Amino acid sequence: MLKQRVMTASVLALIAVWVVLKLPAIGFGAALLAMLLLGAWEWADLAGMNQTRSRLGYGALILILILAFWPLVDSPMLMGGLLILVFAGWCYVPIWLRRYARQPDRPDHLMTLGAVGIVILVGPWVALMGLRDEFGPGYVLFLLLLIWIADIGAYFAGRRWGRRKLAPAISPGKTWEGVWGASAAALIFALIGAAALGMGSRWLWFVAVCMVTVGFSIVGDLFESMIKRQRGVKDSGALLPGHGGVLDRIDSLTAAAPVFLLGLYGMHG
């Protein structure tokens, strides 16, 4: 299983790096849109839309919303306002997780999950497009690497030292030691990134933004785990060998991307 996961992850990473660095903005946006539409297909199923027509309709809604936001990605003021709303939503999620952990026998209403999915799917597209437009492909690549490195740190630290469960009612495999491993790996990479990206006197703010971003990436991961547990499934899909579905690979990024861009906006005033 580990070998299969590594092989799939390596291929996906190479494709992601090529898309970020080689495609023009419209190509990057289209590739990102295609990925999120696959995610919408999976989320619709998690939200109880079991019929093909319903899942296609949900995907069409996501498509329309993203196309509507596309002309706005070059407006920092509009982007900032939207990101604040998305950030406020993610700030509520830890309360949601805590409530479910206390009452796991009371699942959320399926219509609620459908509405939440709009934020989860449209938010990262808007954020990543805004990040590329405002700061360049290098920052997009940095964000992806930050999340990947944190995930790797969490995996190996959790396997080696994991003892205390982070959220046993939601994701029994995650531990506090994994969180510390993710934080340590992310901190080292953030310090390297601050130097490589020329942060200068703003390096401390940049590192803080990175650490908060990683924290929310863990929240995003836990949130999808909670939804899957409510629906009684292990993975969101079976498209990616050893990894499950598309949502299983981007759950951390759905929360991390809006937080990272909002932090950079704050850093640059």
Secondary structure by P-SEA (a helix, b strand, c coil): caaaaaaaaaaaaaaaaaaaccccaaaaaaaaaaaaaaaaaaaaaaaccccaaaaaaaaaaaaaaaaaaccccccaaaaaaaaaaaaaaaaaaaaaaaaaaacccccccaaaaaaaaaaaaaaaaaaaaaaaacccaaaaaaaaaaaaaaaaaaaaaaaacccccccccccccccaaaaaaaaaaaaaaaaaaaaaaccccaaaaaaaaaaaaaaaaaaaaaaaaaaaaaaccccccccccccccccccccccaaaaaaaaaaaaaaac
